[in-house]
Amino acid sequence: MQYVCDAGAATWFRIETVGEATRESQEMDHAVERFFRDAYDKAVQSYAPPKSLPAIEQKIGLKGHIQRSMPRFLTLRDKDGTALVTAMLPPEGMDTRGFRPVIVGKANADPYATYSDAIRLLAEHTKLTLDPARCYPYRRG
């Protein structure tokens, strides 16, 4: 996981591997692993290395391409490493009008009631609007 920003008593981290996404799904009892795998596979398939590189060097830029082209999957962790909230944000630098961020708590519960300050700090850090009406897909009423 890669450090993203502090959020009061917790910290936001970027999920970088399928293994981390699997662990997040297990700890949070939701399907982030499936969304991560789909996005990861799509990013890998879209990678076109420069033809001028020797075959042995063809994958050198793959990791950077994946991070630039797939959504950012984040986890909010407390000081003991316990997963609290999971977020899926657009790729860095992407026009966000066509991308709907998703932010959920354990078992897809609404995280805003308990972690609104941490989500606000993430919004400030990423310069995104992360309001519950747009980002929490299971809102009722």
Legacy VTK file of the C-alpha trace (Angstrom):
# vtk DataFile Version 3.0
C-alpha trace
ASCII
DATASET POLYDATA
POINTS 141 float
0.000 0.000 0.000
1.084 3.520 -0.713
0.564 6.387 1.732
-1.877 9.025 0.430
-2.663 11.422 3.302
-3.424 11.696 6.992
-7.043 11.881 8.111
-7.040 12.785 11.776
-6.657 9.595 13.804
-6.543 7.482 10.630
-4.613 7.392 7.353
-5.584 6.934 3.707
-3.537 4.454 1.659
-3.690 3.469 -2.013
-4.319 -0.206 -2.726
-1.712 -1.217 -5.312
-1.982 -4.985 -5.752
-4.619 -7.657 -6.225
-3.487 -9.176 -2.906
-4.161 -5.905 -1.089
-7.562 -5.633 -2.785
-8.366 -9.213 -1.758
-7.486 -8.440 1.847
-9.597 -5.266 1.734
-12.591 -7.240 0.450
-12.188 -9.828 3.191
-11.758 -7.287 5.993
-14.527 -5.005 4.770
-16.968 -7.674 3.562
-17.546 -6.129 0.138
-16.533 -6.623 -3.509
-13.680 -4.148 -4.043
-11.443 -7.030 -5.136
-13.661 -7.723 -8.162
-13.663 -4.059 -9.223
-9.904 -3.806 -8.678
-9.219 -6.954 -10.737
-11.428 -5.742 -13.589
-9.744 -2.323 -13.671
-6.273 -3.861 -13.338
-6.856 -6.324 -16.183
-8.219 -3.548 -18.409
-5.166 -1.366 -17.661
-2.751 -4.216 -18.419
-4.506 -4.939 -21.719
-4.312 -1.276 -22.750
-0.542 -1.066 -22.215
1.454 -0.625 -25.402
5.203 -0.467 -24.743
7.384 1.562 -27.089
8.312 -0.609 -30.059
11.876 0.694 -29.858
12.514 -1.147 -26.566
14.167 -4.554 -26.588
11.799 -7.412 -25.663
13.372 -7.789 -22.204
12.526 -4.152 -21.352
8.941 -4.151 -22.671
7.313 -4.209 -19.212
9.407 -1.465 -17.610
6.636 1.141 -17.924
3.750 -1.223 -17.119
3.396 -0.381 -13.411
3.317 3.360 -14.090
0.787 2.873 -16.878
-1.454 0.825 -14.599
-1.381 3.463 -11.859
-2.125 6.271 -14.335
-4.925 4.521 -16.193
-6.962 2.658 -13.586
-9.155 4.124 -10.834
-7.457 4.815 -7.529
-8.583 2.333 -4.881
-8.014 3.649 -1.363
-8.432 2.328 2.144
-8.776 4.308 5.354
-6.886 2.583 8.161
-6.731 3.330 11.873
-3.440 3.358 13.818
-3.675 -0.427 14.313
-4.124 -1.051 10.570
-7.821 -1.883 10.779
-9.720 -1.137 7.557
-12.473 1.446 8.092
-13.536 2.800 4.683
-12.856 1.906 1.049
-12.882 4.451 -1.780
-12.684 4.188 -5.552
-11.658 7.484 -7.140
-10.928 8.420 -10.749
-7.410 8.035 -12.089
-5.245 11.022 -11.229
-5.688 13.832 -13.728
-8.828 12.315 -15.294
-11.826 14.486 -16.091
-14.147 13.452 -13.260
-17.453 14.279 -14.956
-17.700 10.789 -16.452
-16.522 8.936 -13.361
-18.601 8.329 -10.269
-16.458 7.925 -7.133
-17.604 5.244 -4.706
-17.009 5.359 -0.948
-18.295 2.583 1.316
-17.838 1.255 4.819
-17.816 -2.300 6.114
-20.388 -4.507 4.326
-21.223 -1.501 2.098
-22.501 0.517 5.056
-22.644 4.314 4.849
-19.226 5.570 6.039
-20.223 9.231 6.174
-21.912 9.064 9.570
-18.711 7.985 11.301
-15.884 9.021 8.964
-17.093 12.236 7.296
-14.075 14.192 8.581
-11.635 11.651 7.113
-13.535 11.682 3.800
-13.514 15.502 3.785
-9.731 15.480 4.298
-9.358 13.032 1.394
-11.524 15.319 -0.757
-9.323 18.289 0.106
-6.174 16.287 -0.642
-7.430 14.994 -4.009
-9.317 18.194 -4.907
-12.428 16.125 -5.633
-16.008 16.575 -4.489
-16.780 13.491 -2.405
-20.277 14.198 -1.127
-22.432 11.272 0.026
-25.207 11.881 -2.520
-22.750 11.198 -5.320
-20.306 8.760 -3.725
-22.384 6.447 -1.558
-24.287 4.223 -4.016
-26.539 2.503 -1.475
-28.265 5.601 -0.072
-31.941 5.070 0.526
-34.726 7.580 0.437
LINES 1 142
141 0 1 2 3 4 5 6 7 8 9 10 11 12 13 14 15 16 17 18 19 20 21 22 23 24 25 26 27 28 29 30 31 32 33 34 35 36 37 38 39 40 41 42 43 44 45 46 47 48 49 50 51 52 53 54 55 56 57 58 59 60 61 62 63 64 65 66 67 68 69 70 71 72 73 74 75 76 77 78 79 80 81 82 83 84 85 86 87 88 89 90 91 92 93 94 95 96 97 98 99 100 101 102 103 104 105 106 107 108 109 110 111 112 113 114 115 116 117 118 119 120 121 122 123 124 125 126 127 128 129 130 131 132 133 134 135 136 137 138 139 140
